[in-house]
Amino acid sequence: MTETEHAGQSIPEMDETQASPTSETTETPLTSAPDLGGETAADVPTAEQPSGAEAAESAAPPAIDPAQFLEQLSARPLGEAEAAMKQLIAENHTGALSALAFVAQRGALALATKAMDALVALRSEEAANALAGVGADRSDPTRAKAARRALYKLSLAGIKPDPASVMTRAQPEPDKVHTCLASPIDASGVRSVVVVRQNRFGTLRLATFNLHEDDGVIDVYVADPCSMANWKRYLALSQAGDAKPVPVELAFCRRQVEVAVARNERSHTPLPEAFPMAMSILAGPSEERPRPPELDPDLIRNNPDLLSKSAGLIELPECRAWQLPTDAVRPHATRLVAELRREQIEQENRQEELDLLDLSQVQRQGTIISMAINAVFDGALRSIYEERLAYTADILWRADRLEHAQWAMAAALAMASDSTLPLEQHPFLRRLMVQSMIALAEEAVLTVAEDEEAGEGNEPEEYVDEQGFIRRKSGLILPR
């Protein structure tokens, strides 16, 4: 340091290397984190930044519950509800579609119409798809017409529903099930199932399916809509006979129809024209009631007394009209009648009054009956009667006649392919064969009966003799 003279005072001079208090200093840039008392920069907590997906989700409008939205709108005046729908579109354009579509489908008609107008305001193909679904619902014609009118407005703007989307759209919830009935099988092998549905406005839709054991669905009747008066009239007619239909589940009716449709395919029988419309009434979720434990196959097989009682089924109104195929039984019935006539001729010398035909001896003609059963019940007819008896068991237990249902189930199990019981020993089949033969025998002596009736005046139609047999004017003697 050197000194210079200044106003009589000496001022020390600074070296060039010594910085002046007023001079600028050059800072060396940091190449490492500063010492923070033992912490590094990585240890210093920083504010966590949300990811792009989380940020978008947090910015998205809240989800809308369509059912809750409809409930809120229904509690407001129509004008306020319309304003709420417009506000929903403004605040939540994407979520508005499903909510408005739900209101258009489920809301009251005036509110639904406003929702359809709001869907038109969205001016999108998705809105057109939603309106197309409502317009295709035939259960509410007025609502469907309003939806088609809204679709027309969109079409003027060049917006139409996607055909593929319309075909695959979710179907609306079906109308509630009002009544399901199933009838016993009649003499011609036909059963009927009836399904009646009721929409939220009280309108009924009725479908009746007639199902044949061989041909499948042979007839369908649809009443859409069906007035309550017509339904009550139909129900009264169905209850007029002895074999009355019983209440069943929708799933039971649907299973019967599905099995019958498979028979249509095997028999090449075309389905009735009204079948597709009737199937729309048959659609919908349902569960079939399980059989009661008293009909368990093992329990039935372990009780042989039930099979012996199955012969009594022929007396029930559900089975009383059953007859075996006439063409198959006739040769055996003719042989039986010839055998009975031969026996009567042998007794002619011992009787002053000879009856034309004594069918009380049918029970003793075991060989002829056994041969007839084995010949008539081939594989196809055996399978038909096995299913017929099982179906009858299902009808009987639903009618709260469990004992009779056990008889029918025992008879069905004894006809199964794995049964060890010979068919000619089947109690019900023997009784059925006798009944069919009696019917043909009565037909064979009809002419003689008419001649005798003309000459006997006011003789009673039939009476019970001393042995307890029923004797008819035709000369027939029947087991009582």
C-alpha positions in Angstrom: 0.0 0.0 0.0 1.4 3.5 -0.9 0.4 6.9 0.5 -0.6 9.9 -1.6 -0.8 13.5 -0.5 -4.4 15.0 -0.3 -5.1 18.2 1.4 -2.2 17.9 3.7 -3.2 14.4 4.7 -1.8 11.2 3.5 -4.4 8.6 2.2 -3.3 5.1 1.9 -3.6 3.6 -1.5 -5.2 0.1 -1.9 -3.7 -2.7 -3.9 -5.5 -3.7 -7.1 -6.1 -7.1 -5.5 -8.0 -5.6 -2.5 -11.6 -4.9 -3.2 -13.1 -1.6 -2.5 -16.2 -1.4 -0.3 -18.0 0.2 -3.3 -16.6 -2.1 -6.0 -18.7 -5.0 -7.5 -17.7 -8.5 -6.6 -17.8 -11.4 -9.0 -19.8 -14.4 -7.5 -18.8 -18.0 -8.3 -21.9 -20.1 -9.3 -23.0 -22.9 -7.0 -22.1 -26.3 -8.3 -23.5 -28.3 -5.3 -26.3 -28.0 -2.8 -25.7 -25.7 0.0 -25.1 -27.0 3.5 -28.4 -27.0 5.3 -27.4 -28.3 8.6 -26.9 -31.9 7.6 -29.9 -32.0 5.2 -29.6 -32.3 1.5 -31.8 -30.8 -1.1 -33.5 -34.1 -1.7 -34.5 -34.2 2.0 -36.3 -30.9 1.9 -40.1 -31.5 1.6 -41.7 -30.0 -1.5 -45.4 -29.6 -2.6 -46.5 -32.8 -4.4 -47.7 -32.0 -7.9 -50.8 -34.0 -9.1 -50.4 -36.1 -12.2 -52.2 -35.2 -15.5 -54.9 -37.9 -15.1 -55.6 -36.9 -11.5 -55.8 -33.3 -12.4 -58.3 -34.0 -15.2 -60.4 -36.2 -12.8 -60.4 -33.5 -10.1 -61.5 -31.0 -12.7 -64.3 -33.3 -14.1 -67.9 -32.6 -13.0 -69.3 -34.9 -10.4 -71.1 -38.1 -11.5 -74.9 -38.0 -11.7 -77.3 -40.7 -10.4 -80.1 -40.8 -13.0 -82.6 -42.3 -10.6 -81.9 -39.6 -8.0 -82.0 -36.9 -10.6 -85.4 -38.1 -11.7 -86.6 -38.1 -8.1 -85.5 -34.5 -7.7 -87.1 -33.4 -10.9 -90.4 -35.1 -10.1 -90.6 -33.1 -6.8 -90.4 -29.8 -8.6 -92.9 -27.9 -10.8 -92.5 -28.6 -14.5 -90.9 -25.2 -15.2 -88.3 -25.6 -12.5 -87.5 -29.1 -13.7 -87.0 -27.9 -17.2 -84.6 -25.2 -15.9 -82.7 -27.8 -13.9 -82.2 -29.9 -17.0 -80.9 -26.9 -18.9 -78.5 -26.1 -16.1 -77.4 -29.7 -16.1 -76.5 -29.5 -19.7 -74.5 -26.3 -19.1 -72.6 -27.8 -16.2 -72.1 -31.4 -17.2 -72.6 -31.9 -20.9 -71.3 -35.5 -20.8 -73.1 -36.7 -17.7 -76.3 -35.1 -18.8 -76.9 -37.6 -21.6 -77.5 -40.7 -19.4 -79.6 -38.7 -16.8 -81.8 -37.1 -19.5 -82.3 -40.5 -21.2 -83.4 -42.0 -17.9 -85.9 -39.2 -17.4 -87.2 -39.6 -20.9 -87.7 -43.3 -20.4 -89.0 -43.4 -16.8 -90.4 -40.0 -15.9 -94.0 -38.9 -16.2 -95.0 -38.1 -19.7 -94.9 -34.3 -19.4 -91.5 -34.4 -17.7 -90.2 -37.0 -20.2 -91.2 -34.8 -23.1 -89.1 -31.9 -21.6 -86.2 -34.4 -21.2 -86.6 -35.3 -24.9 -86.4 -31.7 -25.9 -83.3 -31.4 -23.8 -81.8 -34.3 -25.6 -82.5 -32.6 -28.9 -80.6 -29.6 -27.6 -77.5 -31.8 -27.1 -77.5 -32.3 -30.9 -75.4 -35.5 -30.8 -75.6 -39.0 -32.2 -75.6 -40.4 -28.6 -78.7 -38.3 -27.9 -80.3 -39.7 -31.0 -79.5 -43.3 -29.9 -81.1 -42.7 -26.6 -84.3 -41.3 -28.2 -84.4 -44.2 -30.6 -84.5 -46.6 -27.7 -87.5 -44.8 -26.2 -89.2 -44.6 -29.6 -88.9 -48.4 -30.1 -90.7 -49.2 -26.8 -94.2 -50.4 -27.8 -95.5 -50.7 -24.2 -96.1 -46.9 -24.0 -97.3 -45.7 -27.5 -97.7 -42.0 -26.4 -94.1 -41.8 -25.0 -92.8 -43.6 -28.1 -94.5 -41.1 -30.4 -93.0 -38.2 -28.5 -89.5 -39.7 -28.8 -90.0 -40.2 -32.5 -91.0 -36.6 -32.9 -87.8 -35.5 -31.1 -85.8 -37.8 -33.4 -87.4 -36.1 -36.4 -86.2 -32.7 -35.1 -82.6 -34.1 -34.8 -82.9 -35.6 -38.3 -83.6 -32.1 -39.7 -80.2 -31.1 -38.4 -78.6 -34.1 -40.1 -78.3 -36.2 -36.9 -79.5 -39.7 -36.9 -79.1 -42.7 -34.6 -76.5 -45.3 -35.3 -78.3 -48.4 -36.6 -75.7 -50.7 -34.9 -76.2 -48.9 -31.6 -80.0 -49.1 -31.8 -79.8 -52.9 -32.4 -77.6 -53.5 -29.4 -79.0 -51.0 -26.9 -80.0 -52.2 -23.5 -83.7 -53.3 -23.4 -85.9 -51.4 -21.0 -87.0 -53.2 -17.9 -90.1 -55.3 -18.7 -93.5 -54.7 -17.3 -94.3 -56.5 -14.1 -95.7 -60.0 -14.2 -99.4 -59.9 -13.4 -100.4 -63.6 -13.8 -98.8 -66.9 -15.1 -100.9 -70.0 -15.6 -100.2 -73.5 -16.9 -102.9 -76.0 -17.8 -102.9 -79.8 -17.5 -102.2 -81.8 -20.6 -105.4 -82.7 -22.5 -106.3 -85.9 -24.4 -104.6 -84.7 -27.5 -101.3 -84.0 -25.8 -101.7 -80.2 -25.7 -100.9 -77.9 -22.7 -101.3 -74.2 -22.5 -99.2 -71.5 -20.7 -100.6 -68.0 -20.2 -98.5 -65.0 -19.3 -100.1 -61.6 -18.4 -98.0 -58.5 -17.8 -99.1 -55.1 -16.5 -97.2 -51.8 -17.2 -97.0 -48.9 -14.8 -100.2 -47.4 -16.2 -102.3 -50.6 -15.5 -102.5 -51.8 -19.1 -102.4 -55.6 -19.5 -100.7 -57.6 -22.2 -101.6 -61.2 -22.6 -99.9 -64.1 -24.5 -101.2 -67.7 -24.7 -99.0 -70.5 -26.0 -100.5 -73.9 -27.0 -97.8 -76.5 -26.9 -98.0 -80.0 -28.4 -96.0 -83.0 -27.2 -94.8 -83.9 -30.7 -95.1 -80.8 -32.8 -94.1 -78.0 -30.4 -95.7 -74.6 -30.5 -98.9 -75.0 -32.5 -100.8 -71.9 -31.7 -100.2 -68.5 -30.1 -102.7 -65.8 -29.1 -101.7 -62.3 -28.2 -103.9 -59.5 -26.8 -101.9 -56.3 -26.6 -103.4 -54.4 -25.0 -105.9 -56.6 -23.1 -108.6 -54.9 -21.1 -109.2 -56.0 -17.5 -112.8 -57.1 -18.4 -111.5 -59.4 -21.2 -108.9 -60.9 -18.9 -111.5 -61.7 -16.3 -113.7 -63.2 -18.9 -110.8 -65.3 -20.2 -109.9 -66.4 -16.7 -113.5 -67.4 -15.9 -113.6 -69.6 -19.1 -110.4 -71.3 -18.1 -111.7 -72.1 -14.7 -115.0 -73.6 -16.0 -113.6 -77.1 -16.7 -112.6 -79.8 -14.3 -108.9 -79.6 -15.2 -108.1 -76.1 -14.1 -104.9 -74.2 -14.8 -102.7 -73.5 -11.8 -100.5 -70.4 -11.0 -96.9 -70.9 -12.0 -93.7 -68.8 -12.3 -92.7 -66.9 -15.5 -89.5 -69.1 -15.7 -91.7 -72.2 -15.7 -93.7 -70.9 -18.6 -90.6 -69.9 -20.5 -89.0 -73.3 -20.0 -92.1 -75.0 -21.4 -92.0 -72.8 -24.5 -88.3 -73.3 -25.0 -88.7 -77.1 -24.9 -91.6 -76.8 -27.4 -89.6 -74.7 -29.8 -87.0 -77.5 -29.9 -89.8 -79.8 -30.9 -90.8 -77.4 -33.7 -87.3 -77.8 -35.1 -87.3 -81.6 -34.9 -90.8 -81.9 -36.4 -90.2 -79.1 -39.0 -93.4 -77.4 -37.7 -93.4 -73.7 -38.5 -93.8 -71.3 -35.6 -97.1 -69.3 -35.5 -96.9 -65.8 -37.0 -97.6 -64.1 -33.6 -94.8 -66.0 -31.9 -92.2 -63.1 -31.8 -94.7 -60.7 -30.3 -95.7 -63.3 -27.7 -92.1 -63.9 -26.8 -91.6 -60.2 -25.9 -94.3 -60.7 -23.2 -92.5 -63.9 -22.0 -89.2 -62.1 -21.6 -87.7 -60.9 -18.3 -85.9 -62.2 -15.2 -87.6 -64.9 -13.2 -86.7 -67.9 -11.1 -88.5 -71.2 -11.1 -89.6 -72.6 -7.7 -87.7 -75.8 -6.8 -89.6 -79.0 -6.3 -90.4 -79.8 -2.7 -88.3 -82.4 -0.9 -91.3 -84.8 -0.9 -90.7 -85.2 -4.6 -87.0 -86.1 -4.3 -86.4 -89.1 -6.7 -84.6 -91.2 -4.1 -87.4 -90.7 -1.6 -90.0 -91.7 -4.3 -88.1 -94.8 -5.4 -87.7 -96.0 -1.8 -91.5 -95.9 -1.3 -93.0 -98.6 -3.7 -96.5 -97.9 -2.3 -96.5 -94.6 -4.2 -96.1 -96.5 -7.5 -98.9 -98.9 -6.7 -101.2 -95.9 -6.0 -100.3 -94.3 -9.3 -103.1 -96.3 -11.0 -105.5 -93.8 -9.2 -104.2 -91.0 -11.4 -106.6 -92.1 -14.1 -109.4 -90.9 -11.8 -108.0 -87.3 -11.5 -109.4 -84.6 -13.7 -105.9 -83.9 -15.0 -105.5 -87.4 -16.4 -109.1 -88.6 -16.8 -109.3 -87.7 -20.5 -106.0 -89.3 -21.5 -106.2 -92.0 -24.3 -103.5 -94.0 -26.0 -103.1 -93.6 -29.8 -106.2 -95.2 -31.3 -104.4 -96.7 -34.3 -101.9 -98.4 -32.1 -104.4 -99.8 -29.6 -107.1 -100.8 -32.0 -105.6 -104.2 -33.1 -105.1 -105.2 -29.4 -108.5 -104.1 -28.4 -110.0 -106.1 -31.3 -108.2 -109.1 -30.1 -109.3 -108.6 -26.6 -113.0 -108.2 -27.7 -112.7 -111.4 -29.7 -111.4 -113.3 -26.8 -114.2 -112.0 -24.5 -116.8 -112.9 -27.1 -115.4 -116.4 -27.3 -115.6 -116.8 -23.6 -119.2 -115.6 -23.6 -120.2 -118.0 -26.4 -118.8 -120.8 -24.2 -121.0 -119.7 -21.4 -124.1 -119.3 -23.6 -125.6 -122.6 -22.6 -125.3 -121.8 -18.9 -126.9 -118.3 -19.0 -130.4 -117.4 -20.0 -129.6 -113.8 -20.6 -126.3 -113.1 -22.2 -124.7 -109.7 -22.1 -123.2 -108.6 -25.4 -119.8 -107.9 -23.9 -118.5 -108.4 -20.4 -115.6 -106.0 -19.9 -115.2 -106.8 -16.3 -113.0 -109.7 -17.6 -110.6 -107.2 -19.1 -108.8 -107.2 -15.8 -108.2 -110.9 -16.2 -106.8 -110.7 -19.7 -103.4 -110.0 -18.5 -101.5 -111.5 -21.4 -103.3 -109.4 -24.0 -102.9 -106.2 -22.0 -99.2 -106.9 -21.4 -98.5 -107.5 -25.1 -100.4 -104.3 -26.0 -98.3 -102.2 -23.5 -95.0 -103.6 -24.8 -96.1 -103.0 -28.4 -97.6 -99.5 -28.0 -95.0 -98.0 -25.7 -92.1 -97.8 -28.1 -89.2 -95.5 -27.3 -90.9 -92.3 -28.4 -94.2 -92.8 -26.6 -92.4 -93.9 -23.5 -90.4 -90.7 -23.4 -93.6 -88.6 -24.0 -95.4 -90.2 -21.1 -92.4 -89.9 -18.8 -92.3 -86.2 -19.5 -96.1 -85.9 -19.3 -96.3 -87.5 -15.9 -93.4 -85.4 -14.6 -95.1 -82.2 -15.9 -98.4 -83.4 -14.2 -96.5 -83.8 -10.9 -95.2 -80.2 -11.2 -98.8 -79.0 -11.8 -100.2 -81.0 -8.9 -97.8 -79.8 -6.2 -98.2 -76.2 -7.3 -102.0 -76.8 -6.8 -101.2 -78.0 -3.2 -102.0 -81.6 -4.0 -98.7 -83.1 -2.9 -99.9 -86.7 -2.5 -101.2 -86.9 -6.0 -98.0 -85.2 -7.2 -96.0 -88.0 -5.6 -98.1 -90.6 -7.5 -97.4 -88.9 -10.8 -93.7 -88.6 -10.0 -93.5 -92.3 -9.0 -95.2 -93.2 -12.3 -92.7 -90.9 -14.3 -89.6 -92.4 -12.6 -90.8 -95.9 -13.3 -90.9 -95.0 -17.0 -87.4 -93.7 -17.1 -84.9 -95.5 -19.3 -82.9 -96.6 -16.3 -85.9 -98.1 -14.5 -85.8 -101.8 -13.9 -89.6 -102.2 -13.8 -91.0 -103.9 -16.9 -93.5 -101.6 -18.5 -96.3 -104.3 -18.5 -96.1 -104.2 -14.7 -96.5 -100.5 -14.5 -99.8 -99.9 -12.6 -100.7 -96.7 -14.2 -100.0 -97.9 -17.8 -102.1 -101.0 -17.2 -105.0 -98.9 -16.1 -104.5 -96.5 -19.0 -104.4 -99.3 -21.5 -107.7 -100.8 -20.1 -109.3 -97.4 -20.3 -108.3 -97.0 -23.9 -109.5 -100.5 -24.8 -112.8 -99.9 -23.1 -113.3 -96.7 -25.2 -112.6 -98.7 -28.4 -114.8 -101.6 -27.3 -117.7 -99.2 -26.7 -117.2 -97.8 -30.2 -117.3 -101.3 -31.6 -120.7 -102.1 -30.1 -122.2 -98.7 -30.6 -124.5 -99.9 -33.4 -125.8 -102.8 -31.3 -126.3 -100.4 -28.4 -128.4 -98.1 -30.5 -130.6 -101.0 -31.6 -131.1 -102.2 -28.0 -131.8 -98.6 -26.9 -134.6 -98.3 -29.5 -136.3 -101.4 -28.2 -135.9 -101.0 -24.5 -137.9 -97.8 -24.0 -137.0 -96.0 -20.8 -134.5 -98.4 -19.4 -131.8 -96.5 -17.4 -128.5 -95.7 -19.1 -126.6 -97.8 -16.6 -127.0 -99.5 -13.2 -124.9 -101.4 -10.7 -125.6 -105.2 -10.5 -125.4 -107.4 -7.5 -121.7 -108.1 -8.0 -120.9 -104.4 -8.0 -120.2 -104.1 -11.8 -121.6 -101.2 -13.8 -123.9 -102.5 -16.5 -124.8 -100.3 -19.5 -127.7 -100.5 -21.9 -125.2 -101.3 -24.7 -124.4 -104.6 -22.9 -121.0 -103.4 -21.6 -120.1 -104.4 -18.1 -117.4 -102.2 -16.5 -115.4 -102.6 -13.4 -116.6 -100.1 -10.8 
